[in-house]
Amino acid sequence: MAKAVSTDSLAISKKEDYKGKKFRIAFIGCGGIAQTHAGALANMPDVEIVAGVDIQQYRLDNWQEKWGKQPVFTDWKKMLKEVKPDAVSVCTPNGIHSQPAIDALNAGAHVIVEKPMAMYPSECEKMIAAAKKNNKKLTIGFQYRYHPTTQMLKRAADEGQFGDLMFCRCQALRRRGIPNWGVFGQKKLQGGGPMIDIGVHCIEMAHYVMGRPKPVAAVGNTWTFHGNKPSNVVSQWPNWDHKTYTVEDMAIGHIRFDNGAILHIEASFVAHIPNDIWNFQLMGTKGGCNWDPAEIYRDVAGTMVNSKAGYMPDGDWKLLFGTKLRNFIDACTKGTPQEAPGEDGLTIQKILDGVYRSADAGGKEVSIK
């Protein structure tokens, strides 16, 4: 199996000099995810948060209280013009990812945008085009590809330990986990439910380990049976807004790639299973693996062997935000490779879009161009 390498086609043609200067980052969207980003950046002495943008004044007040009295705005275009940041972190709802990112790139700022990249592949393509036109970095917030387990399995795949990968099963399943904050239940702002919100994580890290094969077709189905009704079961996140809930509770997808491999994805906010599952499994001609628990399966010396790591670094999700932001900043300031460039975000968006298009077509297979 050929070694998969990071595709960094958005590299800066002329290295920018940030030596002795702090890298100035502004935020578009100052909600919960932005707070996580800012908390990670607070530990980086070479970075300065210079502005915040949000349509809610209470979020802007909270932003200044926590991160200093930098300028705050309700209009990102005004912020880009007045502040002129080196980079922008887009932490808005999915439906408001593409335009702020495009405007920031056109204003001369690098961009990191939270997952998923956008609502539709066409939006992703416009974002990539803007990055290339302006010679700026565009990174997608896929933090789980930086997880120590993902990195271990990626190295194993690159070494050929799995041979030719044939099948991947991804599971992002919550027993009862409908978000009761934000706009996660509103399709017009999010694009979908668990598939685009949490399924995207398992898909992106599995696809990364698989070597980023090209998707060519998808089959999918979605069901809504619980979220559009009042909360009536004790759970960790009760009392979601069922009146505005227009997304699926469960989605199942089946993706075919140009190398013959298959990826199966199960994503749900409401799954009647014993425990939440966050996992992917790979099966190849020479070996296989499991993400949780982290194991590699091979035939060694005529014996079927299950291998576990003797030591694995901490994979806390908040630490992963720091790792992905560090990768983005180093790519912008030092020209190092991006682990999650815009092209990867486009590919994952095509997979998500294919599952939803198939579901809308009654479960018929749809092509992915």
Secondary structure, 3 states (H helix, E strand, C coil): CCCCCCCCCCCCCCCCCCCCCCEEEEEECCCHHHHHHHHHHCCCCCEEEEEEECCCHHHHHHHHHHHCCCCEECCHHHHHHHHCCCEEEECCCHHHCHHHHHHHHHCCCEEEEECCCCCCHHHHHHHHHHHHHHCCCEEEECHHHHCHHHHHHHHHHHCCCCCCEEEEEEEEECCCCCCCCCCCCCHHHHCCCHHHHHHHHHHHHHHHHCCCCCEEEEEEEEECCCCCCCCCCCCCCCCCCHHHCCCCCEEEEEEEECCCCEEEEEEECCCCCCCCEEEEEEEECCEEEECCCCEEEEEECCEEEEEECCCCCCCCHHHHHHHHHHHHHHHHHHCCCCCCEHHHHHHHHHHHHHHHHHHHCCCCCEECC
